[in-house]
Amino acid sequence: MVFLKRAFNVVWVLLIGIFSSCQYLSPIDLEPVNTPLAPTMTPDPCSAENLSDEMEIIRSGFSEFQEITHIADNSRAENLTEPVLKLEEVRTRITSLDLPVCLMKLQTTFSEYSAVVIRYLTARMQDPRSDEYKVDQQNSQTLWQAVEDEYEKAVLTVEMEFIPITGSANAFDVEITTVVLAINDGTQSVNIRTGDNLDSAIVGRLEPGMQARVVGKNQAGEWLRINLLTVSGWVYFEMVEISGDLSEIPVISQN
């Protein structure tokens, strides 16, 4: 009995010692485990998905500007106030767009072109008897070509379906890989017709000093298909001067 009592006391003392020592043990510091977050995809500001609305605003705005310019060029000086105001409105609409870097060159090129157009129309309106505005008018043709080129580059950059500025997606059925210009170096207007013959209706005129891009020719090479502002049609080869290599221009059928 005495032995059991002593054994119990020994066990009790050991338990108290163990319990007391546990109070002085330092807790183990566990470092937090950082789970890496999945990478966040940054939206491409120049993707077709993000720019479809902006590109349509640009295309329709360019088309509207060209249509008004064509009307203004064929209007009397005293009737230019309203067209010029509309042109300024369209210009502001396009140049005030908040566009990504891939479209800034297109926006800047249009800004330069539209400023020249408004300037020469304003000069013509203020002094109808002066011919000084024709310098800017001629320069505007070159600037417009630059706008078209930048537009095509922008469409390729954002990988969108190409819709011509002044037409629909099916307006052109041939690919143009070179630039050839038809220039009216004469003193008389050159008729632009719906077909490659003199019986076709006249849809516009290539005025003296103006130039247009050649996009096709007929089989005989006697008629050239041109694009001038909002007008697309045929001119007789011998009525214009050619800048560029016509052999690079495809033969197309009458549309």
Secondary structure, 3 states (H helix, E strand, C coil): CHHHHHHHHHHHHHHHHHHHHHCCCCCCCCCCCCCCCCCCCCCCCCCHHHHHHHHHHHHHHHHHHHHHHHHHHCCCHHHCHHHHHHHHHHHHHHHCCCCCHHHHHHHHHHHHHHHHHHHHHHHHHHCCCCCCHHHHHHHHHHHHHHHHHHHHHHHHHHCCCCCCCCCCCCCCCCCCCCCCEEECCCCCCEEEECCCCCCCCEEEEECCCCEEEEEEECCCCCEEEEEECCEEEEEEHHHCEEECCHHHCCECCCC
